[in-house]
């Protein structure tokens, strides 16, 4: 029997999407599986992506990286977001590449490496204009010089230099070229002082799909890995959404014209109708902003969400002629869109957000089910893609 709320993740779609990014960028692919694989399950996605030809795995935190190591992921693994209490020693022991964003982080990693008596594999993230994490311009000369000294002492091995684009989803914006220029200057700086990185990357999903000239040595595939386009107004690039979210109908009931539904009666039945109650709500990741704004897919039809989305219940209007729908049937909350069902982007637009937030927000009582592992061929090419 299925769970009340089930996220079906198609690993053949993950494999396909690795192939799309690789083909369009002309560069090797890093599978970014932070935030538990954007809600898809980090370890399962990492394994599928690596089988499909991805060469590295990226996460935000050391804790995420260590969990992947414990899950058997042996590929090159980067972590790039650290608080002052980060366990750099554990990362070094597990062969996790620590990407530093400040002089202070670099000094802390070096201290951990000296204590362990083991060189740390590191990367450096440069703030070329996003204004978020990354070595600030005023700290760059001192950071560069300390990197060179630590490399010469063999306290660290510098493997990566990277930055993040502020306007990658605007492919032709000149700021992308400016950030690339600054990144190249920093890499030249590192080479000049004898600390040349072996891998340079700045292209995220958006740039990987639209700006082959920005690829450098590697492309970091985040949202594209999961089949969502980072530039939805431009193209879907042949990506296949990997997650289909379904919910069980816990109850159906007839309601008369004039009956209000859910808290505060924000929807009142305009006619005699039948409603279905889904056993999921905002505690599971359905935004409350979807109240009266979105639809689900039941028995080949789009049915509107009516009334307030509650903590663990959501009501949909089946319409007056719904005899084929029964308790225990399943509603597709979002999927690939290939059958006409809503997509994560539809949800995002209804909730005035982005599909990244929708996917990573699915939580609570959600149960994951994986399909498609047997349909993924080499280099991200499914042997036969048949969908979920």
N, C-alpha and C positions, 0 to 999 in steps of 0.2 A: 504494500500500500504506500502511496506517495505521502510526503509530508504536507502539512497545512500550507507551508510556503517553501517552494523548491526552486533552486537556481540550477538549471542544467547548463553545464559548461562544455562546449564542443571543442575538444582538443585538436580535432582536424582543422577547425577554423583558426585556432592559434597558429598551427603549422602553416596554413595557407598565408596568413598575414605576415609571418616572418618572411616568406618568399616574396610577397608584394613589396615590402620595405626594402629588401635586399635588391630586388630587380630595379626599383625606381631610383634608389640611391647609388647603386653600383658599389656599395661598401658593405663590409661585415656588419652584423647586427648585434647590439647588446639588448637583451630582454630586460626591461625594467619591470620589476615585480614588487615594488614598494606597496605599502598599504594592502598587504595580503593579496598581491597580484591584482590590484584595482578591484578587489572584491571577488576575484575569481579563484583564489587559492594560490599562494605564491609558489609552493613546492611543485604542485602539479603543472602549473603553467611553465615554470622554469624547465622542468624535465621535457615537456612537449616542445618548447622553443629550442632547446639545445638539440633535441633529436632532429628538429627541422632545419638546423644549420646555424642557429645563433651561436656566437663564440664567447660571449660573456654574459654575466647577470649583474644587474644593478639594483640597489635598494637605497633607502634613505638612511636607516639607522644600523648601528652595529648589532643590536638585538635582532633585527630582521635578518641580517647576514648570518648570525650564529645559528638561528633557527633553520636556515637553509642548509648550512653545513651539517647540522644534526639530522636533517632530512635526506642527506646523501648527495647533495649538490657539490660536486668537486671542481666545477669549472671556475675560471677567474671570476671573482666576486668583489664588487666595489660597494662601499658605503660612504655617503657624502654629507650626512647631516649629524652633527655632534653637539651635545650640550657639555658643559664643564665636567660633569660626572661620567662622561663616556668611558667605557672599559676598553681602552686602547690595548692593554696587555692581552686581553682575551681575543681581540681581533688579530693581533700579531701571531698569537699561538695557533689560531685557526686558519692562518693564511688568507685573511680577509684584507683586501687593499683599502687602506684608510685614506680618503680624499680630504685634505685639510683646506680650510677656508680662511685661516688667519695665522699670523705669526705665533700666537699663543697656542693654537692647536698643534702646529708643527713642533713647537718646543715640548709639548706634553707627549706627543707620539715618540719623539726622540728619547725623552726620559724613560718611557716605558720600554723602548727597545734596549736601551743601555742596561736597565734593571734585569731584563730577561737574558741579556747577552745574545740577542738574536736580531738581525737586521729587519726592519719593518719595510714592507712593500707599501709605498704610498703614491698618492696622486695629489695634484694641487688644482684647486678650482679658483679661477680668476673672475672677479667681478668686472666684466667688460661693459656693463651698462644696465643690467637688470636691477641692480640696487638691492639685491637680496643677499644670499650667502655667496661666499667667494672672497678672495683676498682683495681688499680695497686698494685703489690706486696709490694712496699715500703709504700703504704698507708693503707695496710690491718690491721696491728695491731691497729692503731689509729681509723680506721673506725669500726672495731670489738668492741673496747672498748666504743666508743660513742653509737653504736647500743645497747649494753648491758645497758648503763646508761639510754638511752631514753626508752627502753622497761621497765626497772625497774620503771621509772617515769610515765609510761603509756602515754607518749607523742606519741609513735608509737606502732603499733602492727606489728611485723615482720612475714610476711606470707611466703615469697618466698626467696630461694637462688637459683641462676641460673648462668650459664655461656654459652658460645657459642663455638662450636667446629670449629677449623681451618681446619680440614681435615676429616670432617664427610663423604664426598663423596669418601673417600678412606677407606673403612670399616676396613681393616686390618692394617692400618698404626698405629704404636705404639704410635704416638702422641695423638691419641684418648684416649688411656689408661692412658697416663701421665696426660692429662687434667682432666680425671675423678678422678684420684688419688688426684690431687690438689684440686678439688672441694670438695671431701669427707673430706679432711683435714680442709678446711675452714668451712665446716658444723660442723665438730667435735669441732672446735674452738668456734663456736657460741654456741653450746650446753654447752661447758665447762663454758662459761661466763653467762649462763642463758638466752640466746637469741636464742633458738632453732627455726628454721623455721618449718612450718607445711608442706611445699611443696618444693621439690628439683627437679630441672630438668636441663638437659644439652643436651638431645637428640633432634636434629632437624629432618626434614623429612628423611634425609639420614640415620642417626643413628637409627631413629625409625623403618625404614624398614629393616635395615641390622644388627643391633647390639642390640638385646633385652637386653643384659647385661648392657647397658648404660642407660636404660630407667629411673631408679630411680622412682619418684612419678608421672611423667607426661611426655608426648611427645609433643613437639611443632610442629604441622603440618603446614608447609608453602606451598611450591610448590607442595607437594604431595596432599594436599587438593584439588588442582585445576586439578589434574590428570596428572601432568607432573612428570616424575621420576627425582630425583636428581642425579642418577647414571645411565645415559642412556646407557652406554656401558655394564652395568651389567644385568639389567632387567627392565621391566615396572611394575612388581609386581601386575599386574592385575588392575592397576589404569585406570580410564576412564577420558580423557581430557574433561573439562567442557565447554570450549568455542569453538564455531564455528564462524568464521568471514567471512561474505559475503559482496560482493559489487555489486551494480547494474551496468549493462552495459549501459552507457549513449549514446554510439554511436558505430556503426559498419561502416566500410568503406573499399573499395577495394583499394589496393595500388599496383603499378606495380613493377616489378623487378627493383632493383636499387634505389628505393625510401628510403631515410633516415628517421628515426623515432626519434622524440623527440629531446631535446637539444643536439647540437654538433654531431648529427647523429652517435651516437656510435653503432647503429645497422642499417644495410642497408638490405632491403628485398632481399633475394637471388633468389626469384622467384615471380611471381604474387601471391598475397595472399590477405587475409582479416584480418584486425586488429579490435580489440575492445578497446574502451576507457572506463576505470573504473573511476568513480567519487570519487577518493580518492588518497592520496599520502602521502608524508612524514610528512605533517602537521597533519595527522591522525594516524601516528605511523608506516607507512610502511617505513622501513629503505631505504635510498637512495642507500645503498650498495646492495640492491636486484636487481638493474638495471642489466639486461642481465644475472642474476644469478639464478633466481628462477622461479617457475611455479605456476599457479593457476588451479583450477578445474572447467571446464565448460562443461556441457552436457556430463558428463561421460568421459572426456578426460583431460589430463594435457596439459595446453597451456603455453608457455614460456612468461615471462615478457620481452619485447623488448624495447630498448632505455632507456633513463634516467627516473627513477621514479621522478615525479615532485611534487610540493607542494600539488596539489590537483587533479592530473590526473596521471594515470598509463596505459600504453598501453600493450596489449598482442597480440600475433600472433595466430590467429585462424586456420591458414592453408588454403589451397585453397578450401577444401570441407566442408564449414561450414554453409550450407544453413539452418540448424536447429536452429542456434543461432540468436537471435534477440535482438534489443534494448529493455531494460526492463527486460531481463533475468538476473539471478544472477550468479556471479562467487564465488566459495568458495576459499577464500584466504588461510585459514588454518582451519583444523578441527581435528577430531579424527584419521584420517588416515584409518578408517575401509573400506572406499570405494575406496581407492587409492589416496585420495586427500592429498595435502601437510599438514604437521603439523607445529606447532610452532617451533619444533626442526629443521625441514627442513629449515625454515626461519633463525633460529639462526645460523645454520651451514653455510648457504649461506652468512650471514652477519658477520661471524666470531665473534659471541657473544653467549650468552646463552638464553634459552627460557624464563627465568625469565624476562630478559630485553624486549623481544618481547611482552609478555603478559602485563607487567606493562606499556608499551609504547603505547598501543592502546588508542587513545585519540581523540581530535578535534571534528569532526562532527559525531563521532560514536554514535549510539543509541543502548542501551541494550534492549534485550528482554529475559524474563525468562520463562523457560519451566521446566516441570518435578517435580514440587512441589507435585503433586498428586501421584507421583510414588515412593516417598521415604517412606520406612517403618521404623520401629524402629531399633535403634542401627546400623544405616548406611546401612541397607539392603533394597534395592529397592524392592517394591512389584513385579514390573515387569520392567526391564530395556529394553527400546526399542530404545534408542538413541534420538537424536534431531529431 
